[in-house]
Amino acid sequence: MDKRSLQHVAGRFREAEQRTEILRQELAVAIRQADADGVQQKDICEATGYTRQQVRRIVNAAVSEDD
């Protein structure tokens, strides 16, 4: 592995990290919307693979931001 190849792989990794962060934020918005629309927490958990605690944190984070 030469330096140029390593830089290329590292650059691709950083791009993937950025895309992941964007998608994570989009998913959080979708979870909050589902909660606001009355989707049951267990259904949100099944759809996302998140635990109930993770879903509560995401939903409650939006409430904290609104205060």
Secondary structure as the mmCIF struct_conf table of DSSP 4:
data_model
#
loop_
_struct_conf.conf_type_id
_struct_conf.id
_struct_conf.beg_label_comp_id
_struct_conf.beg_label_asym_id
_struct_conf.beg_label_seq_id
_struct_conf.end_label_comp_id
_struct_conf.end_label_asym_id
_struct_conf.end_label_seq_id
HELX_RH_AL_P HELX_RH_AL_P1 LYS A 3 ALA A 36
TURN_TY1_P TURN_TY1_P1 ASP A 37 GLY A 38
HELX_RH_AL_P HELX_RH_AL_P2 GLN A 41 THR A 48
HELX_RH_AL_P HELX_RH_AL_P3 ARG A 52 ASP A 66
#
